[in-house]
Amino acid sequence: MNRRVILFVIGLTFGFVASGARAEDPPAPNLKPKPPTPVPVERLDAAIRHGVEFLVATQNKDGSWGSPALKGGVPITAGIGSHHAFGVAVTAMCVSALIETGSDSADVRRAIERGEAHLFAELPKVRRDDPDLIYNVWTHAYGIQALVRMHRRLPDDAERKKHIEELIRGQYQKLTKFESAEGGWGYYDFDAGTQRPASNSTSFVNAAVLVAFHEAKELGIAPPEKVLARGIKMTKAQRQVDGTYLYGTYLWAVPTMGINRPGGSLGRSPSCNLALRLWGDEKVTDAELIVWLDRLITRNGWLSLGRKKPIPHESFFQVAGYFYYFGHYYAAMTIAQLPAANRPFYQDHIANILLDLQEVDGSWWDYPFYNYHKPYGTAFALMSLAACRKADGKGK
């Protein structure tokens, strides 16, 4: 074959590619889940009660949950300050879960009150551990969410509400202080260790903070405008054309790396979509929320393969175990953004997934993390199941 013929064949090939006439293109995947098995309200309520009982039974003497003890967990880089942040964050999540799902029993009420007392005392003390580690941003985000629920729990106590509002503003100050220099938030600064962190803006941390900001705003406590605007901007900057979100800005040059592809973004896209939707992003339509709920359900196996694995990101698509209940929590929260007629379909699907994973002791966990994993996993699962309760309170 002479050179002219070779060039002609190459040109013909590129012509077919350019025109989209590629016979080898696979059909689009069918991501629509089958109709779910309806979840009886009795089964849902029984699982929630069992999870609440686990939290009540495992609360520490000081009102907190979790500990640095390696009870089946895995150590990660963390100093004393990091463990303080972890413990307060997990306690905030457990208080939120008990307020959302707990009964009016004396035991549950006492557990909430003890947890609240711990948060009142410890939230203002949470700090950055060292120049590299900024795990405290998680504490400030989930601390705000707990404070919002605490504020609503006793609406007639004006003095208590005023104190809680001051604490929320204090968390705003912390999130302003520890905001990444590029906007948004990350939890590592391995580059500079500067006073204002040089951390990479991390999409799912941004999402958690932005959702907390919105909840506090609904109480009438608006977050700092410039900090909010930068967090939104950096989350949008990490959104790709296929609806995935980069793990963090440091991966901008490898957008097709496994962790940034749909299978790797299953636990992140719902949270980022929810955050941007709450703050008025018109690109996050009902259809977009449904796409990612459908993906989470039909391809749940990809996310589940990382569950309970001890090394972060060792699973397919570099998924880490700690994304499992995080991803389902924010996915469950997106259901409320849909028209009422669309909600039961997804509520039953998410509930079926979570109910089958409850441990014998009533807990849920996805990543063996010191002794914090069962409290945070249970809190996420309980709040997710609360979002799966039907508006009419009925099940089939």
VOGU-3710 file (C-alpha; in Angstrom, 3 decimals, decimal comma):
1> mnrrvilfvi> 0,000/0,000/0,000  1,594/3,276/-1,110  1,754/6,473/0,961  -1,188/8,127/-0,851  -3,484/5,168/-0,132  -2,426/5,129/3,528  -3,247/8,830/3,862  -6,623/8,245/2,180  -7,483/5,437/4,622  -6,451/7,563/7,567
11> gltfgfvasg> -8,526/10,467/6,273  -11,528/8,203/5,719  -11,192/6,864/9,254  -11,079/10,355/10,740  -14,061/11,301/8,585  -16,142/8,528/10,146  -15,015/9,540/13,638  -15,838/13,183/13,026  -19,273/12,335/11,654  -20,037/10,113/14,646
21> araedppapn> -20,582/7,091/12,352  -18,867/4,585/14,631  -20,472/1,192/14,338  -18,482/-0,017/17,373  -20,052/2,517/19,787  -21,737/0,552/22,600  -25,348/1,264/23,444  -25,995/3,694/26,255  -26,232/1,878/29,620  -29,660/1,388/31,106
31> lkpkpptpvp> -29,381/3,226/34,401  -33,056/3,279/35,326  -33,683/1,070/38,360  -36,509/-1,429/38,389  -39,469/-0,642/40,647  -38,404/-1,155/44,272  -39,907/-3,517/46,790  -42,090/-1,313/49,011  -40,638/-0,983/52,515  -43,155/-1,646/55,295
41> verldaairh> -43,216/1,251/57,721  -42,878/-1,253/60,580  -39,575/-2,542/59,178  -38,238/0,964/58,665  -39,209/2,069/62,166  -37,783/-1,100/63,742  -34,388/-0,552/62,074  -34,338/3,085/63,163  -35,172/2,088/66,752  -32,369/-0,490/66,748
51> gveflvatqn> -29,906/2,099/65,445  -31,015/4,627/68,058  -30,590/1,976/70,765  -27,025/1,389/69,556  -26,176/5,091/69,847  -27,737/5,403/73,288  -25,885/2,292/74,528  -22,468/3,358/73,179  -22,419/6,999/74,288  -19,315/7,849/76,324
61> kdgswgspal> -19,500/9,035/79,928  -18,706/12,620/78,891  -21,621/12,666/76,429  -19,501/12,134/73,322  -19,315/9,238/70,859  -16,288/7,442/69,452  -12,680/7,336/70,634  -9,094/7,000/69,374  -9,069/3,360/70,498  -8,191/0,941/67,706
71> kggvpitagi> -11,205/-1,312/68,197  -11,050/-2,972/64,829  -10,162/0,327/63,232  -7,279/1,623/61,170  -4,914/4,427/62,234  -4,415/7,355/59,885  -2,180/10,386/60,319  -3,723/12,194/63,277  -2,524/13,962/66,408  -4,321/14,846/69,615
81> gshhafgvav> -6,020/17,833/68,000  -7,275/15,677/65,134  -8,819/13,191/67,521  -10,523/15,989/69,391  -11,958/17,188/66,061  -13,025/13,661/65,084  -14,762/13,074/68,401  -16,657/16,360/68,364  -17,664/15,883/64,709  -18,975/12,372/65,351
91> tamcvsalie> -20,810/13,598/68,447  -22,448/16,348/66,385  -23,591/13,773/63,834  -24,998/11,478/66,530  -26,873/14,352/68,197  -28,343/15,290/64,799  -29,384/11,693/64,170  -31,038/11,291/67,571  -32,921/14,549/67,225  -34,151/13,552/63,757
101> tgsdsadvrr> -35,062/9,952/64,531  -35,113/9,416/68,272  -38,209/8,819/70,326  -39,419/10,829/73,303  -38,184/8,151/75,685  -36,258/9,255/78,742  -33,113/7,404/77,592  -33,044/9,075/74,199  -33,795/12,495/75,635  -30,998/12,096/78,173
111> aiergeahlf> -28,549/10,994/75,457  -29,416/14,069/73,383  -28,998/16,379/76,372  -25,618/14,863/77,278  -24,464/15,099/73,664  -25,607/18,708/73,447  -23,747/19,568/76,657  -20,581/18,079/75,153  -21,008/20,164/71,993  -21,651/23,345/73,969
121> aelpkvrrdd> -18,385/22,784/75,825  -16,152/21,403/73,071  -17,181/22,927/69,737  -15,551/26,298/70,519  -12,273/24,509/71,367  -11,838/22,587/68,098  -8,660/23,617/66,287  -6,404/22,710/63,387  -4,107/19,911/64,527  -0,878/20,932/62,804
131> pdliynvwth> 0,163/22,629/59,532  -0,592/19,494/57,501  -3,920/18,439/59,016  -7,155/20,417/58,829  -9,665/17,721/59,775  -11,476/20,312/61,893  -13,322/21,624/58,810  -15,524/18,527/59,038  -16,274/19,319/62,679  -17,366/22,860/61,874
141> aygiqalvrm> -19,687/21,648/59,079  -21,407/18,906/61,070  -21,300/21,089/64,168  -23,431/23,676/62,362  -25,928/21,012/61,313  -26,241/19,755/64,891  -26,635/23,288/66,221  -29,450/23,947/63,738  -31,330/20,884/65,001  -30,620/21,809/68,616
151> hrrlpddaer> -32,000/25,284/67,949  -35,259/23,815/66,661  -35,576/21,174/69,382  -36,566/23,608/72,141  -38,069/26,559/70,252  -39,404/28,310/73,360  -36,061/28,624/75,152  -34,941/32,061/73,957  -31,690/32,165/75,950  -30,605/28,748/74,688
161> kkhieelirg> -31,415/29,698/71,090  -29,344/32,872/71,406  -26,371/30,860/72,687  -26,707/28,390/69,809  -26,809/31,230/67,280  -23,556/32,579/68,736  -21,990/29,141/68,398  -23,079/28,915/64,749  -21,418/32,261/64,053  -18,324/30,937/65,792
171> qyqkltkfes> -18,250/27,984/63,389  -18,549/30,464/60,511  -15,470/32,220/61,841  -13,559/28,944/61,974  -14,554/28,021/58,422  -13,462/31,472/57,280  -10,114/31,086/59,042  -9,488/27,630/57,614  -10,831/28,298/54,119  -8,431/27,241/51,388
181> aeggwgyydf> -6,476/30,055/49,753  -8,143/29,101/46,459  -11,624/29,037/48,003  -13,591/26,154/49,409  -12,096/23,735/51,916  -9,727/20,817/52,099  -8,486/18,756/55,008  -4,774/18,470/54,129  -2,139/21,117/53,445  0,973/19,230/52,433
191> dagtqrpasn> 2,277/22,063/50,253  2,874/25,072/52,476  1,381/24,673/55,933  0,465/28,350/55,885  -1,846/30,137/58,312  -4,482/30,358/55,618  -4,293/26,800/54,321  -2,885/26,055/50,902  -5,138/23,004/50,868  -6,750/21,899/47,641
201> stsfvnaavl> -10,418/22,724/47,397  -12,154/19,372/47,812  -15,559/18,997/46,183  -17,251/16,849/48,816  -15,952/18,917/51,758  -17,301/21,998/50,011  -20,634/20,217/49,620  -20,872/19,328/53,319  -20,080/22,907/54,344  -22,447/24,465/51,800
211> vafheakelg> -25,337/22,243/52,903  -24,671/23,201/56,534  -24,498/26,878/55,543  -27,897/26,617/53,883  -29,492/24,972/56,894  -28,201/27,752/59,150  -29,356/30,394/56,692  -32,889/29,004/57,001  -32,701/29,888/60,710  -31,912/33,454/59,683
221> iappekvlar> -28,162/33,163/60,358  -26,555/33,966/57,008  -23,006/32,710/56,339  -20,227/35,128/55,272  -21,083/36,171/51,714  -17,580/36,110/50,224  -16,684/32,776/51,813  -19,967/31,315/50,587  -19,438/32,662/47,063  -15,950/31,182/46,838
231> gikmtkaqrq> -17,153/27,804/48,109  -19,872/27,714/45,456  -17,451/28,857/42,752  -14,878/26,177/43,558  -17,512/23,434/43,675  -18,806/24,472/40,266  -15,234/24,544/38,976  -14,883/20,849/39,814  -18,057/19,797/37,996  -17,347/17,985/34,728
241> vdgtylygty> -19,574/17,844/31,661  -20,818/14,339/32,525  -22,056/15,411/35,962  -19,123/13,970/37,882  -17,096/16,071/40,293  -13,356/15,978/40,716  -12,182/14,604/44,035  -10,230/17,833/44,453  -8,730/20,594/42,349  -5,337/18,885/42,414
251> lwavptmgin> -6,728/16,305/39,976  -7,762/18,843/37,335  -5,197/17,496/34,844  -6,471/13,894/35,069  -10,256/14,237/34,679  -10,639/10,652/33,425  -8,734/9,117/36,332  -10,893/6,391/37,887  -11,803/8,380/40,967  -13,114/11,226/38,793
261> rpggslgrsp> -15,259/9,018/36,547  -18,918/8,196/37,254  -18,059/5,044/39,220  -15,658/7,033/41,389  -18,023/9,981/41,784  -21,055/7,978/42,960  -20,550/9,112/46,541  -19,714/12,727/45,669  -22,034/13,876/42,902  -25,235/13,698/45,011
271> scnlalrlwg> -23,691/15,846/47,753  -22,292/18,397/45,328  -25,537/18,515/43,352  -27,523/19,042/46,547  -25,234/21,831/47,723  -25,372/23,704/44,426  -29,120/23,130/44,055  -29,772/24,604/47,501  -27,792/27,683/46,536  -29,726/28,267/43,326
281> dekvtdaeli> -27,660/26,590/40,601  -30,118/26,142/37,718  -27,949/23,459/36,120  -28,874/21,067/38,915  -32,317/20,207/37,619  -34,679/17,507/38,829  -33,456/15,416/35,908  -29,840/15,768/37,059  -30,711/14,720/40,607  -32,588/11,714/39,231
291> vwldrlitrn> -29,658/10,692/37,017  -27,399/10,401/40,051  -29,999/8,687/42,212  -30,439/6,173/39,383  -26,675/5,689/39,117  -26,287/5,214/42,859  -28,976/2,527/42,877  -28,116/0,616/39,697  -24,350/0,781/40,223  -24,366/0,530/43,995
301> gwlslgrkkp> -22,018/-2,407/43,743  -19,144/-0,181/42,644  -19,508/1,897/45,792  -20,175/-1,125/47,996  -16,983/-2,872/46,896  -15,038/-0,254/48,859  -17,125/-0,736/51,995  -15,200/-2,018/55,051  -11,875/-2,108/53,211  -9,103/-0,818/55,516
311> iphesffqva> -6,958/1,066/52,998  -8,466/4,260/51,579  -9,063/4,194/47,820  -7,996/0,567/47,407  -11,213/-0,429/45,636  -12,289/-0,068/41,998  -12,412/3,498/40,703  -10,237/4,315/43,735  -13,341/4,434/45,901  -12,755/4,686/49,652
321> gyfyyfghyy> -15,034/2,953/52,123  -15,924/6,167/53,933  -17,841/7,403/50,904  -20,548/4,791/51,278  -22,849/6,174/53,965  -21,761/9,734/53,200  -22,965/9,246/49,634  -26,278/7,698/50,656  -26,949/10,431/53,216  -26,707/13,242/50,694
331> aamtiaqlpa> -28,491/11,194/48,030  -31,376/10,651/50,461  -31,457/14,389/51,122  -31,794/15,119/47,398  -35,051/13,146/47,301  -36,838/15,989/49,093  -35,865/18,274/46,203  -37,920/16,204/43,760  -41,647/16,531/43,074  -43,658/14,622/45,683
341> anrpfyqdhi> -44,808/12,023/43,132  -41,196/11,002/42,406  -40,088/10,550/45,995  -41,496/7,155/47,105  -39,669/5,333/44,287  -36,291/6,534/45,557  -37,160/6,409/49,234  -37,910/2,694/48,945  -34,764/2,016/46,922  -32,432/3,799/49,363
351> anilldlqev> -34,200/2,284/52,369  -33,890/-1,247/50,958  -30,170/-0,783/50,410  -29,521/0,499/53,933  -31,836/-1,854/55,802  -30,022/-4,892/54,410  -26,682/-3,580/55,732  -27,573/-2,980/59,371  -25,273/-4,907/61,716  -26,558/-7,268/64,409
361> dgswwdypfy> -25,789/-4,689/67,109  -27,928/-2,083/65,315  -25,042/-0,096/63,836  -23,900/0,631/60,299  -20,272/1,178/59,313  -18,296/1,446/56,105  -14,649/2,157/56,972  -12,698/0,871/60,001  -11,616/4,213/61,431  -10,203/4,022/64,974
371> nyhkpygtaf> -13,382/3,745/67,080  -15,365/6,438/65,261  -16,682/4,335/62,403  -19,758/2,802/63,982  -21,089/6,063/65,472  -20,654/8,092/62,266  -21,913/5,293/60,003  -24,956/4,791/62,207  -25,673/8,527/62,314  -25,494/8,813/58,517
381> almslaacrk> -27,698/5,739/58,034  -30,308/6,876/60,564  -30,620/10,310/58,973  -30,820/8,693/55,542  -33,613/6,393/56,681  -35,427/9,342/58,246  -35,420/10,932/54,784  -36,947/7,705/53,443  -40,063/8,001/55,596  -43,089/8,651/53,426
391> adgkgk> -44,914/11,944/53,829  -48,147/10,127/54,735  -46,366/7,895/57,229  -47,606/4,783/55,444  -45,762/1,812/54,017  -46,810/-1,313/52,198
//
